[in-house]
């Protein structure tokens, strides 16, 4: 009985087991009632053009799913996965199971858009992640899932833990495939040495056959197990009408393998199993690095949402209650205690205290808040208990808005790999076409199938993209290792190219150019001052200013003794008081001194701290955030590379101007909020500039995501580290200079490698087409070109050593 394809899924079965339908002169076949139902559903909805988009691609027939739809409407499910927006709409992220191509994405989006009650539905083809917004008054989530299942797909809520598990599984899979390839290549090369030696010294045919079989045993798992990723990549590329490098790798390795297999069986010609394993192993190593980088950035947004508080203390009728942040409404009174993070924007109504806004504004000094002052989400209470009135709900507060904007910008980040893939696609298509035409030409001229096949395989093998494929990954791998030794971590090799082309460097101030903590710049005493009393007082506080003085005292005094203080009190946003042996000790700012009736000098542009004993000031400290060591020299060297350096900071104008002058930055903007920093990056992009941004806090995260290359300091916030492309592990700005030098030098060698590959192909391909190169020489030539690329790439290290 002849096999016929299912009208819906295109899978082929015997005609006798198919469900048959007559429609006029047409006959439709269905492998199951599920496919039959979906076909008629799509036709009734006017979506039958899906089959034109699907082409000859095949689908999985719909699975029998358990009736678990009720769980999607449970209250527990809603709290865990569904977000209720301020406009009353619900939204959720789903993973759509069963998507194989762009046609599947089109179909799901069309069906969801046509469903009453669904406001928005977008699906990411790469991740199969769908964002769905709906009106709960018109449709339930269970009905949405049912609709997706009705057209042959399945959906489940996006769970970061599941995504992490999938990413780990992919990493382990690539690792095992690479281990097999490396093992086979190392062993097959020893056999190949014996083979090549035997060609010149003589070898019995039976010994040669044993070595051929040994090579075949090693090459087979390498091609079909380790190389499976290239066959899969080539298949998906062809499905989407795109010829990629995977196709050329798969074609070259497969033809070399098939010809070698034929030569081994017939005893005619030479085998090239060693070329098969080399091609697969080298290129697979690059693939594995790509998987590792994707694993590191499995889902940036999960790290962002972990920075948001989940509950707040709300005061209602004098009673305190912990409630979820989503339930807070404008007008609610929220209490914040020391160490807690503000979750919702508002205005202080009672209490006063200092707040650390460095993660939002970059302001290095704590900000004192009193009744009437605005308080923003993301800031952290340092001292004092403050109650404030919420002016926004959770979804529209600054930190939540920042996360939302960041998620949007991350999805729109440009991919520089597209151009490389397009070029490699044309190269692959060209080589395959030349090989096919060569085969036809030699078959027509010589009439010998074997001769035509050998010549055409020689063309593919000699042009196999080993050198072209290694031109970038080997150089960038060496560059990445060199950078790592200097404290610079590139998360992806592709980022080296973008950074090498950059012409603008945008720097945050606090924590990037400066150390991010107050340092004592002057110390003045007015009378007898017991340094041990002062040390004990400031050591009892965790305030950054107090800790800066502790560090200074330790550095300038060989012996310090902590005395037992009594009645230690933190004065909100002002300082500390204590008692010792009948003496009153006071340390804090000018406002605190004024409140205790102590006269002090306030003529300074820096942060001031006074120490008083029994109502009389005895010491005065000036503190400021100092530039990092080597900052001026590093910025000067970066400028010499032709890169414009700009500083964007949330700190005040005076502090920004002082730091800019000290480190030699001609252009800067101060008092900027995160959205304003991002707009500055967008403006530079509008001018056609390639922007590198370096920062360390949540306040920098949005601007970092907007930049072409995002650089985070190793001690920066988790959010900044997650959205970054490059991390400076040692926090030194000199490492930023090294990052630019290494990326530019590496990219220069990449271009040299590509030039070598082009010259090699320009010379060898015509010789192979003319029949002057046998497959053995082609394989040796291909290996030689690879060695040339690797050898040239090794010069990156020596060139950098000479430069530095």
N, C-alpha and C positions, 0 to 999 in steps of 0.2 A: 504493500500500500504506500502511495506517495506521501511525502511529508508536506504540510502546508503551514504557512506562518499565521499566528494569531493576529487578527485585525487590530487588536489593541496593543499587546505587548511585543509582538513580532517574534516571539519564540516559536520554533517549529515542532510540530508533532504529527503523528500519523493521522490522516484525514478521518479514519474510522472512529477516533476518540474525540474528535472536535465537535463542538456545538455549531450547527450550521443554520444560517439565516439567509433567506432569499429577499432581495430588495430590487425589484425590477429585473434587469439583466445581471446585476451584481450579486455575488455570493460572499457572505461574510463568515469567517471561521473564528471561533473563540475557544480558548483552551479551558476556560472555567466560567462559571456564572459571574464571578467577580469582574473579569475582563469585559464580559458582555454587558453587565450593569454599568460599568464606568464608561464604556463606549457610548451607550445610549444617553447617559447623563451629560456627557460632554456635547453631544449633538443637540440635546434639548436646550442646553445653556448657550448654544452658539459658539462653542469653543472647539469645534472639530478641526480648526486650522492647526491645532496642537500637533496633529499627525504630519502636517507638512513640515513643521519645525523639527519634529522628531526625526524625520527622514528614515533611514534604515536602522537607526539605533534601536536597541532592545531594552525592554523594561523587565523588572521582576514582576511576576503576577501578584496581585494583592494577596496578603496573608490573612489567614483567619485570626482575628484579634479577639481577646476576651472582652466581655462586656464590663469594662472598668470605667466607663465614661462618668459615672457618678462622682468619682473621687476628685475630678477637676472642679467640682462646684462646692467642695467641702470648705469650711471656714479655715481649717488648718492649712489646706493647700493655698488658699487665698493669701494668708498672712506670710507664707514662706516664699511664694513665687510672684504674686500679682501686686502691681503698684497702682494705688488709687490716686489719680491726678486731681489737682485742685478744681478742674472743670467737670469732675464727676465721671470722667472716662477711666477705663481700666487699661493697663498695658502689661505685656508679658514678653519675655524672650523664649522662643521655642527652637528646638532642633528638629528640622524636618528630615525624616528618615526615608531613604529611597530615591533621593535626587541624584541623577547621573549626568545631567547635561543642562545647558541653558534652557532647553525646551521645558524641562521639568520645573525650573524656577518660574518661567513665564506662565505655565499652567497654574501652579499653586497661587501665584500672585493674582492672576485673573479671577480665579474662583473665589478667592478671599475678598477681592475688591467688589465683586458682584453680590456678595452675601450681605443681606440687610443687617445693619447694625455695626458692621466693621468699618472703622474710620480710616485706618491706615494699616498697610501690610507690606513690608519690604523683606526680601530674602537675600542674604549674602551667599553667592554661589560657591565661594571658596570654603566657607565654614559651615554652610547649610543652616546658618543661624537666622531665624525669622523674628522680626519685631512687629508685634500685632497690637493695635489699639482698637478698642471696641466700646460700645455703649451697653452697659450691663442691663439697662432697662429694656433693650431690644433683643439681645442675644446672650446666651450663656457661653462660658468657655467650653463646656462639654459639647455644645452644638458646633463650635468652631472646629474642635478636634474631630468630631464626627464628619464634618464636611471634608476635612483633609483626608480622612480615611476613606471616604466615599469615592475619591478619585484615585485610590490605589497607593497612597502614601501613609505615613504615620508621623505623629508629632508627640514629643514629650518635653517637659520644661527644661530649660537650660540650667544645668547644675555644674558649677565650677569644679566640684570634686570629680564628676564623671569626665569632664573635659581634661582634667589633669591626668586621670587614669588612661585616657586615650593617647595623650601626648607621651606618657611614659611607655605605653605599649609600642608606639611608633619608634621611639628611641631604641628600645630593646631589640625591635625587629631589625632595624638598620645595623645595629651593633653586631648582631649575630651574623648577618649577611656579610658585613665587612670582615669579620674574623675569618669566615670561610674563604673569602676571596684572598685575603693576605696569606693565609696558610697555604692555599693552592699555588699562589704566585711564587712564594719563596721556594717551594719544593720544585715547581715546574721549571724554574730558572736553572736549577742545578742540572736537570735533565737536558734542558736546551743547550747548556754549555757543552755537554757531552755530544749532543747531536751536531752542533756547529763544528766542534773539534773533529768529529768523525768524517765530516765532509771533506776535510783537507788531508787527514791522515789515513783515511780508509776505515770502513766499518762493515762487518758482515751484515747481510740483510736480515737475518733472524734477530740479531742484537738490536738493529735499528727498529724492527717491528715491535720488540718488547718495549723499547723506549717510547715509541709512538703510542702504544696502548696505555702506558703509564701516564703520559701527558693527557691522553683522552680522559682517563679516569679522574684526573685533577681538574681538567677544563670543564667537564660536564656540569658538576654542581656549581662551579663558578658562574657559568653562563645562565643556567636555568634557575638557580636559587639566588645567588648574589645579584645576578643581572636582571632578575625579574622586575625590579623597579624601573628599569629602562624600557622593557617591553610594555609595562603598564603605562608609563609616561608617554611612550610613542602611540599607544592605542588611544588614550584620551586625547592626545594632540590631534590625531587623525579624525576622531569623532567630532572634534570641534573645528575641523578643516584648518589645522595649523601644523606645519611641519617643524618640529623642534629638534634640538640636539640629541634628545633621547632616541629619536628615530634613526639618526645616523650611527649612534653608538650601537644600538640594537642591530641595525642592518649590517654594519661592518663586522661586528663580532659574530653574528649568526652566519653570514656568508663565509667568513674565514673558518668558522667551526665546521660548517657543512662540507666545504671543500677539503678541509683537513681530514674529516671523517671519510670522505670518498677516497682521498689519497692513501689513508691508512688501510682501508679495506682492499683497494685494488693494487696497492704497492706501487702506484705511479705518482711521481711528483713528491713534493715535500709537504710536511704538516706544519701548521702555524697555530697550534694550541697555546703556545706561550704568548702570542700576540693577543689571543682572546682574553686570557686572564689578565694581562697587563692593562688592556683597554678597560675592562670591567672594574678592576681594583682601583686604578687611579681616579677614574671619574666617580666611582662610588664613594671614595673618601671625601670628595667635595660635597656630594649629596648628604653624607652623614653630618658634616659641619653645618649644613643648612638646617637639618632636622634639629640639631642641638640648639641653634639660635631660635627656632620656632618654639621649642620646648621652654626656653627661658622666658619667652613672651607669650605663654599659652593664653593668658587673658589678663591684660593690663588692668582692665576695669575692676576686676575682683580685688586687686590690691588697693585701688582707690576707694571702693566702697567700704573696705575694712577700716579706713581712717575716719569714717563717720560714726558718731555716737548713735546708739540704738534706742536709748531711753533718757529722759530728763526728769528732774524733780519739779513738779508743778505745785504751786500753792493755791489752794481753793478753800475759801472760808476759813482761813487760818490753819488748815490741815495740809500736810505735805503728802504727795502721792507720786510714785514713779510710773510714768506712762510712756508708751511708745512715741517716738518723735513724730511719726506719721499722724498721730491723733491731736497734736498741738495745733491750736487755732490762734490767729492774731488776737491780741488782747489778753491771752493767758499770762500769768505771772510765773516766771521760771527762776529757780534758785540755782546759783553756781557756786561751788565751794573750791578751795585751793586744789590745784591739780586736775580739775575737770575741764573738758573741752566743750566750748560753746557749740551747740548744735543748730540753733536758729537765731536769725538776726533779731535785734530788739533795741530798746532804750532802757537804761538803768533807772530804776525808780527808788531804790534804797540800797544803802551800803556803798562802800567804795573799796577799790583795790587795784592792783597792777595786773595787766594782761599782756601776755606774750603774743604779739601779732606777727612775729618774724616769719611764720610759715605762710602767711597771706600777703603781707606788704613788704617783707624784707627788712622792716625797721628793726635794728639791732637792739634798741633799748626798750624795756617794758613800758607800756602805755598806761598811765594812771586814768582810771575811770571813776566818775562821780555821778550822782543823779542828774539826768538830762543828757548824758553822753550816749552816743550810739555804740552798740556792741555787735560785732560781726561773727558769724559762724566760722569755726575753724581756729579762733583764738583760744588761748589756754589761760585760766585763772592762776595767778602766782600766789597772791595772798588776799586775805579778806573774803568775806561772804557777801555776795552781791545778788540782789533780786532785780530782774528786769522784765519789762513787758514785751512780749513777742509782737513784732510788727509785720512778720511774714509767716507763712506756713513753711513746713519743712522742704517742700518741693521747689519753692522759689527763693530759699535762702542762698547766701553767697556761695558757701562751700558746695551745696548740692548743684547749684547752677554751674559752678566751675567744673564739677565732675561731668555734668551733662555735655557742656561745651567740649570738654576734653575727649569724651567718647566720640562725639561727632567728628572732631578734627582727626582723631586717630584712624577712623574708617576712611577718611579722604586723603590720607597721606600718600604721596606719589610713590610709585614703585619704579626704581631705575632699571630693574631687570628687564622691563618690557623691550627696550631698545636692543639689549644684548640678545634676547630670545629671538627677536625679529631678524637680526643679522644672522644668527646661527641657523635660523629656519631657512633663510634664503641660501646660505652656504650648503646646508644639508641637502636641500632640494636640488641645487645645482650639481653637487657631486653625484647624487643618485642618478640624475638625468644623464650626466656625462658617462657614468659607468654603464648605463643601459644602452646608450647610443654606441659606446665602444664595443659592447657585446654584439650588437646588431651589425656593426661595421666589420668586425673581424669574422663574424659568422658568414657574412656575405662574401668577403674577400677570400677567406681561407677555406670555407666550407667545413671547418673542423669545430665541432661544438666544444670540445675540451679546451682547445687553444683559445677560443673566444671567451670561455668562462674564466680561464686563468688570467687573461689580460684584464677583464673587467673587475675581477676580484683584486687584482693588483692595484687598479685605480682606487677602489674603495679603501683598501688597506693602507696604501701609501698616503691617501688623503684623509684617513680616519682622524677624527678631530681630537686625537690624543694631545698633540702639541697645542692645537687651538684651545682645546678644553683645559689644558694645564696652564696656558698663558696667564690666565687670571688667578685661578685658585692657588697655584703654587706660590706665586709672588705675594699674593695677599696673605696666605698662611704664614709665610716667613715674616711678612710685615706685622701680622697680628701677634706672633710669638715675640718678636722684637719689642713691640709696643707693650705687651704684657710684662716683660722683664723691666720695663721702665715705668710700671704702674699705670698703664693705659689699657683698658679693656674694651675692645671693639666687639659688640654683640653679633655683628654680621660682617662678612668680608666685603659685601657691597658698599658698606658705609665708608670704606677707605676711599673709594672712587669719588663719592659725593663730597667728602671732606677735602679731597685734593683739588676739587674744582671750585670750592667756596671762595667768595670774595668779601664776605662780611662776617665779622665775629661780634656777637652780642653777648655782653657779660652782665650778670647780676653782681651787685656789690657785696652784700653781707654773706659771708661764708664762701664766696667764690674768689673775689679779689681780696677781701679782708678775712680775718680769722673767725669772725662771727661771735666774738666775745670781748667784753671790755678789758683793756689793759691799762695799768697805771702808767701815765706819762710824766707825772710830777708828784712829789711828796714833800709836804711842807709842815714843820712843827712850830707851835707858838710858845711852847713851854715844856716842862717836864712831861714826857709821854712814855708810859710803860708799854713797850711793844707787845709784851705777853698779854696784857689786859685787852689791847686792841685785837690781837690775834684770836683770843678766845671769844671775843664778841662777834667778829665777822664770821668766824668758823661755825657759829651757831645758826647761820642763815644760809639758805640755798639760793638766794637772789644772785643773779649774774654779777652785779657790781660787788657784792660781798666776796664772791668767789674769786673775782679778779684781784681784790686786795689780798686775799689769802695767798694766792699764787705769788704776788709781789713780795709779801713778807717772807715767804719761804725761800724765795730766790735771793733775798738781800740780808738774811739773818741766819747765821750758822746754827745758833741754838734758840729754839722757841719752846716755851713751856705753856701748855694749856692750863689755865687756872679754873677752879670750880665756881662758876657763876651761879647766882641765884635770881629768881624772879625774871627769867629771860622772857621778853615779850616782843612779838613782831608788831610794829606799828604799820598799819595798812598803807602800802604804797609810799612809805616814808623812810623806814629804817628799823633799828632794833634798840631796845633798852635792857639793862640788867643791873644787878647789884653785886658788889664784891667787897668784903671786909668793911662795910659801912659806906662805901663809895658808890655813887650813881654813875653808871657808864651809859653813854648815848652815842649812837652812830647812825648817820642817815643823811638825807639831802637838806638843802637850805630851808625848805618848807618846815621840816621837822624841827630844825634848830630854832626857827622863828617862833614856832608854837611853844617851845620851852623857854623862850625869852633869851636865847643865846645869839649874840651878834657874830656874824660871819661875813667874809668877803665873797661876793658872787660874780666878780668880773672874770668870766671864762666862757669860751665857746665849747668846752667839753663838759662831760658829766661830772658832777662834784659829789664828794662824800666827805663828811666831817665827823671827827671823833671828839667827843666832849667828856670831861670828867667833872662831876659835881657842878654842872651848869656853866662850865668854861671850856671853850674850844681849844684843843691842844694839838690837833693835826688836821690837815686838809689834803685830800687826794683829788687829782684830775685824771679821769679815765676816758679812754676812747678805743674804738675798734680799729686796730692797726692793719695795714696791708700785709699780705703774706710775704714771706721771705722770697726774694727773687721776682716779685710781681712786676716791677718796673722794667727789669731787663728782659723778662719773658715777653711782655707786651710790646716792647720795642722791637724784638726779633720777629714777632708775628707781623708787625707793621711792615717790616722790611720785605716780607714775602708778598707785598702788594695787597694785604688784607686790611680793610677798614675796621677799626675797633670802636664799638659803641657800648656805653654803659647804660643800662636801664635798671632803675632801682625804685623801691617803694619808700626808701629813706628820705629824709628832708633835704632840701636844696643845699643848705650849708654843708652838711656832712658829705653829700655826694660830690660837691665841687672840690672839697678838700682832698678826698680820695682820688678823684680824677686828675687833679693837678699833681699829686704825689707819684702816681704811677704812669703819668704821661698819656692819658686818654683825652683827645681833643673834643669828642662829642659825648654828651650824656643827657639823660632825661631823669628827673627825680619825681618823687611823690606819686608813683604810678601804681594803680591796682592791677591785679592779674589780667583782666580783660583789656586794659590799656596797653600792657606789654604785648599781648597777642596781636592787637591792632597795629602796633609798630612793626611787628614781624610781617604781617600781611602787607603793609605799605612797602616794605623793602622788596617783597616778592613781586608786587605790582610794578616795581622798577626793573624787574628782571634779575634781581640779585639772588645769589645762592647763599643761604644764611646758616651759620653755625651758632647755636645758642648754648651757653654754659650757665648752669644755676644749681641750687641745692635744696630748695624748699617747695612746699605745696604751691606757694605763690608763683613759682616759676613753671609749674607743670603745664599749664595751658600754653604759654609761650614756647616751652620746649617742644610740645607736640606739634606746634605750628611750624617750627623750624625744619630745615632740610636735614640737619644733623643736630640731635639733642645730646648735650654732654652734662653729666651729673657728677658732683663731687661724691667721693665714696662715703663720706660721713653725712651726706644729705638725707632728706626725708625718704621714706620707702616709696612714696608716690613719684618723686623726681627720679629715683633710681629705676623704677619700673618703666616710665615713659621714655627713658633715655636710650640713645643708640650707642653711646660711648660713656664709660665710667672711669673717672680718675681715681684709682684706688687709694693713692697716698695723699689726696687732697691738695697736692702742690700745683700751683699755676704753671710752674715750669714743665709739668707733665702735659699741660695743654699745648705748650710750645712744641714739645716732643711729638704730640699727636699730629700736629700740622706737618712737621718735618718728615715724620715717618710716612704719613699718608701720601704726601706729594712725591717723595722718593719712590715709594712702592708703586704708585700709579705710573710714574715715568718708566719703571722697569716692566710694568704690565704692557705698556705701549711698545716697548722694545721687543718683548716676547711675541706680541701680536704681529709686529713687523717681521720677525724671524719666521713665524708661521706662514705669513703671506708669501715671503720670498721662497720658503721651502716648497709650498704648494705650487707656486708659479713655475718653479723649475722641474719638480718631480712629476706633477700630474701629466704634463705634455709627454714626458718620457715614458710614463706608464701607458698612456693612450697609444703611443706609437709602438708599444710592444717591446721596448728595450729593458723593461724591469719585470723580473719574475716575482711572484708573491713573496719568496724568501727575502730577496733584496728589498722588496717593498716593506716587509715587516721590520727588517734591520734598519732601513731608512727612517721608518716611523719612530722606532725606538731611539734612534740617534737624534731625531728632531726633538723628542721629549727630553732627552738628556741635555740638549742645548738649552732648552727652556729652563730646566731645573738648575743647570749650572749658572745661567745668567741671573736667575732669581736669587741664588745664594750670594751674589755680589751686593745685595741690598744691605746685608749686615756689615760687610767691610766698608761700603761707602758711607754708612751712617757713623761708623767708628772714626773714619778719617775726618768727617765733618765735625764731630764732637770731641 
